[in-house]
């Protein structure tokens, strides 16, 4: 005599409220600034300087990305927005050294490579 094994089927999981059932799917997240700058000179400059040490208020273990964030203005230069203290601007100039030029243009800080002649 064979024994039959009964398998209990579980119902599919459904949303518990009508509002949850009617809610549309979330749209995809918009691309980040770094994704939108992909393949440009601005992104290359940002990747070079974002982890450089910066000396603001003599506090140790600070990097450029703690005080500045990239903005999309034009692809040939890196445009940064200051997020904390304006005292970070001279510290940025000291941090990037003689490889880049740093200038403030309205609310942005433009960083570009020094052109050797």
Secondary structure, DSSP 8 states (H G I E B T S, - for coil): ---------------SSHHHHH----------HHHHTTTSHHHHHHHHHTTSB--STT-SS-BGGGTEEEE-S-TTSEEEEE-S-TTHHHHHHHHHTTSEEEEEETTEEEEEE----
